[in-house]
Amino acid sequence: MKKLYTFCLLLFFANTFLHAQIKKVCVTIDDLPTVVYHVASEEYKLELTKNIVKTLKKNRVPAIGFVNEVKLYENGNVSQEEVNLLETWLKDGLELGNHTYSHLSYHNTSFIAFTDNIIEGEKIDKELAKKYNTEYKYFRHPFLNIGKTKDAADSLTQFLKEHHYIASPVTIDNQDYLFAQKYEQALLKEDKDEMEKVANAYLEHTKKKIDYYEMLSEKTFKRQIAQTLLIHANKLNADYLADIIKIFEKRDYLFISQTEVLKDKAYSEPITKYGPWGISWLERWVMSKGTNKNLLKLNPEVPAFIAGE
């Protein structure tokens, strides 16, 4: 009986361990080199960048940053300070991807103008990637706009394929940019209490968002797919990325690369519903696969004091 008990106990822990390894997440960071609202000094942006990179490295989290190259220019000339921010990423083995030159919305731009913007957005990044012997092949849709119609989406997909890009879908969007604006406003006012209030709200909202997207994954795929988190290179994440990482770790997530996350078969699932949306791919799959659309109404709302209501 004792041997049987021991065997069952070991089996329980083995199953628990295996279950804990199922959940995976890729960290992707948009709008590089940085996103600033009220403070724009180079010292501020460098410190912000170093803090994000340091946190990723300390926690052994692979990540990819998607760049808007318009930010690399000042008065028509390349800003070496801004380029140095990208090199800060590359020096620590992080990847870069194309986010268009000037963050255009595909839904409000002609196909030719949008694709020209993609090509314009690779001039510096691609060479930097070569310098650091890093792959440069991923593309992130600005505003998560993939095309309002199937024809528009298919045309862009074909263009990306012809130019050797792989699209990087997003499954978890915690709307960090809304919190980041309030956070930097409070920083400018030196209001530490308000900064803490915003940060705490951000962390709680992130937890609710993860719950929501995990629910959509379970309802749509009957399992937890490998997730892709979208955040931005802002001061809020520079200060609290370690806390975001801990939130995922406490939920037994493993952090994986952009290449690894796309190996999940879920990312091969077709999108069949199109519209003027900038939404998570999980929400797109809910609509495309005929999952109960009422689930989308459970999407957590941003706190009123953040939304400005």
C-alpha positions as CSV (number, residue, x, y, z in Angstrom):
1,M,0.0,0.0,0.0
2,K,2.8,2.4,0.9
3,K,4.5,1.7,-2.5
4,L,1.2,2.3,-4.3
5,Y,0.8,5.6,-2.4
6,T,4.3,6.7,-3.3
7,F,3.8,5.8,-6.9
8,C,0.5,7.8,-7.1
9,L,2.2,10.8,-5.4
10,L,5.0,10.7,-7.9
11,L,2.6,10.4,-10.8
12,F,0.6,13.4,-9.4
13,F,3.7,15.6,-9.3
14,A,4.9,14.4,-12.7
15,N,1.5,15.3,-14.2
16,T,1.6,18.6,-12.4
17,F,5.0,19.4,-13.7
18,L,4.1,18.5,-17.3
19,H,0.9,20.6,-17.1
20,A,3.0,23.5,-15.8
21,Q,5.2,23.4,-18.9
22,I,2.3,23.6,-21.4
23,K,1.8,27.4,-21.3
24,K,4.2,29.5,-23.3
25,V,4.5,33.2,-24.2
26,C,6.5,35.3,-26.5
27,V,7.3,38.9,-25.5
28,T,7.1,41.4,-28.4
29,I,7.7,45.1,-27.9
30,D,6.3,47.7,-30.4
31,D,7.2,51.2,-31.6
32,L,11.0,51.0,-31.0
33,P,13.3,52.7,-30.3
34,T,11.0,54.2,-27.5
35,V,7.5,55.5,-26.8
36,V,7.6,58.8,-24.9
37,Y,4.9,61.3,-24.3
38,H,6.1,64.2,-22.2
39,V,9.8,63.5,-21.6
40,A,11.9,63.2,-24.7
41,S,15.6,63.7,-23.7
42,E,18.1,61.2,-25.0
43,E,19.2,60.4,-21.5
44,Y,15.7,59.5,-20.5
45,K,15.2,57.3,-23.6
46,L,18.6,55.6,-23.0
47,E,17.8,54.8,-19.4
48,L,14.4,53.5,-20.4
49,T,15.8,51.2,-23.0
50,K,18.6,49.9,-20.8
51,N,16.1,49.1,-18.0
52,I,13.9,47.1,-20.4
53,V,16.9,45.2,-21.9
54,K,18.4,44.6,-18.4
55,T,15.1,43.2,-17.1
56,L,14.7,40.9,-20.1
57,K,18.3,39.7,-19.8
58,K,18.2,39.2,-16.0
59,N,15.1,37.1,-16.4
60,R,16.3,35.2,-19.5
61,V,13.4,36.3,-21.5
62,P,13.9,36.3,-25.3
63,A,12.1,39.2,-27.0
64,I,11.7,41.0,-30.3
65,G,11.3,44.7,-30.8
66,F,9.4,46.1,-33.8
67,V,10.8,49.4,-35.1
68,N,9.3,52.5,-36.7
69,E,12.3,53.9,-38.5
70,V,10.8,57.4,-38.7
71,K,12.0,57.7,-35.1
72,L,15.6,57.3,-36.2
73,Y,15.7,60.6,-38.1
74,E,16.0,64.1,-36.8
75,N,15.5,67.0,-39.3
76,G,16.0,64.6,-42.2
77,N,19.2,63.1,-40.9
78,V,19.9,59.9,-39.1
79,S,20.1,60.3,-35.4
80,Q,23.0,58.2,-34.0
81,E,21.6,58.5,-30.5
82,E,18.4,56.8,-31.7
83,V,20.3,54.1,-33.7
84,N,22.4,53.5,-30.5
85,L,19.1,52.6,-28.7
86,L,18.5,49.8,-31.2
87,E,22.1,48.7,-30.8
88,T,21.5,48.4,-27.1
89,W,18.9,45.8,-28.0
90,L,21.0,43.9,-30.5
91,K,24.1,43.8,-28.3
92,D,22.2,41.6,-25.8
93,G,20.9,39.2,-28.4
94,L,17.4,40.6,-28.8
95,E,15.8,40.7,-32.2
96,L,14.4,43.5,-34.3
97,G,11.4,43.4,-36.7
98,N,9.7,45.8,-39.2
99,H,6.7,47.8,-37.9
100,T,6.6,50.1,-41.1
101,Y,8.5,53.3,-41.4
102,S,5.9,55.6,-39.8
103,H,3.3,53.4,-38.2
104,L,0.6,53.7,-40.9
105,S,-2.8,52.1,-40.6
106,Y,-3.3,49.7,-43.5
107,H,-7.0,50.3,-43.1
108,N,-6.6,54.0,-43.9
109,T,-3.8,53.8,-46.5
110,S,-3.6,52.5,-50.1
111,F,-1.8,49.2,-50.7
112,I,1.0,50.9,-52.6
113,A,1.6,53.6,-50.0
114,F,1.5,51.0,-47.2
115,T,3.9,48.5,-48.8
116,D,6.2,51.3,-49.8
117,N,6.2,52.3,-46.1
118,I,7.2,48.8,-45.1
119,I,10.2,48.9,-47.5
120,E,11.2,52.3,-46.3
121,G,11.1,51.0,-42.7
122,E,13.8,48.3,-43.2
123,K,16.7,50.4,-44.5
124,I,18.6,50.8,-41.2
125,D,17.2,47.9,-39.2
126,K,18.1,45.3,-41.7
127,E,21.7,46.5,-41.8
128,L,21.9,46.6,-38.1
129,A,20.7,43.0,-37.9
130,K,23.4,41.9,-40.3
131,K,26.0,43.7,-38.2
132,Y,25.0,41.7,-35.1
133,N,24.4,38.5,-37.1
134,T,20.7,38.5,-36.1
135,E,17.7,37.5,-38.2
136,Y,15.5,40.2,-39.6
137,K,12.4,38.6,-41.0
138,Y,9.3,39.5,-38.9
139,F,6.6,42.1,-39.5
140,R,4.1,43.5,-37.1
141,H,0.9,45.2,-38.4
142,P,0.6,48.7,-36.9
143,F,-2.7,49.0,-34.9
144,L,-3.1,45.3,-35.6
145,N,-4.8,46.2,-38.8
146,I,-4.5,43.3,-41.3
147,G,-7.0,44.5,-43.9
148,K,-10.7,45.3,-43.8
149,T,-11.5,42.7,-46.5
150,K,-10.1,39.3,-47.5
151,D,-8.7,40.7,-50.7
152,A,-6.8,43.4,-48.9
153,A,-5.5,41.0,-46.3
154,D,-4.5,38.5,-48.9
155,S,-2.7,41.1,-51.0
156,L,-0.6,42.2,-48.0
157,T,0.1,38.6,-47.0
158,Q,1.4,37.9,-50.5
159,F,3.6,41.1,-50.4
160,L,5.1,40.0,-47.1
161,K,5.8,36.6,-48.5
162,E,7.5,38.0,-51.6
163,H,9.7,40.2,-49.5
164,H,10.6,37.4,-47.1
165,Y,8.7,38.6,-44.1
166,I,6.7,36.6,-41.6
167,A,3.8,38.2,-39.9
168,S,3.8,38.4,-36.1
169,P,0.3,38.0,-34.8
170,V,-0.7,39.2,-31.3
171,T,-2.8,37.2,-28.9
172,I,-2.5,39.2,-25.7
173,D,-2.9,43.0,-25.7
174,N,-2.9,44.5,-22.3
175,Q,-3.4,48.1,-23.6
176,D,-0.3,49.2,-21.8
177,Y,0.0,52.4,-23.9
178,L,-3.1,53.9,-22.1
179,F,-1.6,53.3,-18.7
180,A,1.8,54.5,-19.9
181,Q,0.5,58.0,-20.8
182,K,-1.0,58.5,-17.4
183,Y,2.2,57.1,-15.7
184,E,4.4,59.6,-17.6
185,Q,2.1,62.5,-16.8
186,A,2.4,61.6,-13.1
187,L,6.1,61.3,-13.5
188,L,6.3,64.8,-14.9
189,K,4.3,66.1,-12.0
190,E,6.6,64.1,-9.6
191,D,3.4,62.6,-8.2
192,K,4.7,59.3,-6.8
193,D,1.3,58.3,-5.4
194,E,-0.3,58.7,-8.7
195,M,2.5,56.7,-10.4
196,E,2.0,53.9,-8.0
197,K,-1.8,54.0,-8.5
198,V,-1.4,53.7,-12.3
199,A,1.2,51.0,-12.1
200,N,-0.9,48.9,-9.7
201,A,-3.9,49.3,-12.0
202,Y,-1.8,48.3,-15.0
203,L,-0.6,45.1,-13.3
204,E,-4.2,44.2,-12.2
205,H,-5.5,44.9,-15.7
206,T,-2.8,42.7,-17.2
207,K,-3.9,39.8,-14.9
208,K,-7.5,40.2,-16.1
209,K,-6.4,40.3,-19.7
210,I,-4.4,37.1,-19.4
211,D,-7.5,35.4,-17.8
212,Y,-9.6,36.7,-20.7
213,Y,-7.3,35.5,-23.5
214,E,-6.7,32.1,-21.7
215,M,-10.4,31.7,-21.7
216,L,-10.7,32.5,-25.4
217,S,-7.9,30.0,-26.1
218,E,-9.6,27.2,-24.1
219,K,-13.0,27.9,-25.7
220,T,-11.6,28.1,-29.2
221,F,-8.8,25.6,-29.3
222,K,-9.6,23.4,-26.3
223,R,-6.2,24.1,-25.0
224,Q,-3.8,26.9,-24.0
225,I,-2.0,28.0,-27.2
226,A,1.4,29.6,-27.1
227,Q,0.6,33.3,-26.5
228,T,2.2,36.4,-28.0
229,L,2.2,39.4,-25.7
230,L,2.2,43.0,-27.1
231,I,3.7,45.8,-25.1
232,H,5.6,49.0,-25.9
233,A,9.0,50.5,-25.1
234,N,7.7,53.0,-22.6
235,K,8.7,54.2,-19.1
236,L,5.9,52.2,-17.4
237,N,7.3,48.9,-18.8
238,A,10.9,50.1,-18.0
239,D,9.8,50.3,-14.4
240,Y,7.4,47.3,-14.2
241,L,8.4,44.8,-16.8
242,A,9.9,42.6,-14.1
243,D,6.4,42.5,-12.4
244,I,4.8,41.6,-15.7
245,I,7.2,38.7,-16.1
246,K,6.4,37.5,-12.6
247,I,2.7,37.5,-13.4
248,F,3.3,35.1,-16.2
249,E,5.8,33.0,-14.2
250,K,3.2,32.5,-11.4
251,R,0.9,31.2,-14.0
252,D,3.5,28.6,-15.1
253,Y,4.4,30.3,-18.4
254,L,7.7,29.6,-20.2
255,F,9.1,32.5,-22.2
256,I,9.9,31.6,-25.8
257,S,11.2,33.4,-28.9
258,Q,9.2,34.8,-31.8
259,T,10.3,31.8,-33.9
260,E,9.2,29.3,-31.3
261,V,5.8,30.8,-30.7
262,L,4.9,30.6,-34.4
263,K,5.5,26.8,-34.3
264,D,2.2,26.4,-32.5
265,K,-0.3,25.1,-35.0
266,A,-2.9,27.7,-33.8
267,Y,-1.0,30.4,-35.8
268,S,-1.8,28.5,-39.0
269,E,-5.5,28.7,-38.4
270,P,-7.1,30.8,-41.1
271,I,-8.8,34.1,-40.6
272,T,-12.1,34.2,-42.4
273,K,-13.8,37.3,-40.8
274,Y,-12.6,40.8,-41.7
275,G,-13.5,44.3,-40.7
276,P,-12.2,47.6,-39.3
277,W,-10.7,46.0,-36.3
278,G,-7.3,46.2,-34.5
279,I,-7.9,43.2,-32.3
280,S,-6.1,40.1,-30.9
281,W,-5.8,37.1,-33.2
282,L,-7.6,35.1,-30.6
283,E,-10.6,37.4,-31.1
284,R,-10.2,37.0,-34.8
285,W,-10.2,33.2,-34.4
286,V,-13.3,33.3,-32.2
287,M,-15.2,35.0,-35.0
288,S,-13.6,32.8,-37.8
289,K,-14.1,29.5,-36.1
290,G,-17.7,30.1,-35.0
291,T,-16.9,30.2,-31.3
292,N,-19.5,32.0,-29.2
293,K,-19.1,35.7,-30.0
294,N,-20.6,36.7,-26.7
295,L,-17.3,35.7,-25.1
296,L,-15.8,38.9,-26.6
297,K,-18.1,40.9,-24.4
298,L,-16.0,39.7,-21.4
299,N,-13.0,41.6,-22.5
300,P,-11.9,43.6,-19.4
301,E,-12.3,47.3,-19.6
302,V,-9.6,49.8,-18.8
303,P,-10.3,51.6,-15.5
304,A,-12.2,54.8,-15.9
305,F,-9.4,57.0,-14.4
306,I,-7.0,55.6,-17.1
307,A,-9.5,55.9,-20.0
308,G,-10.1,59.5,-19.0
309,E,-13.8,59.1,-18.3
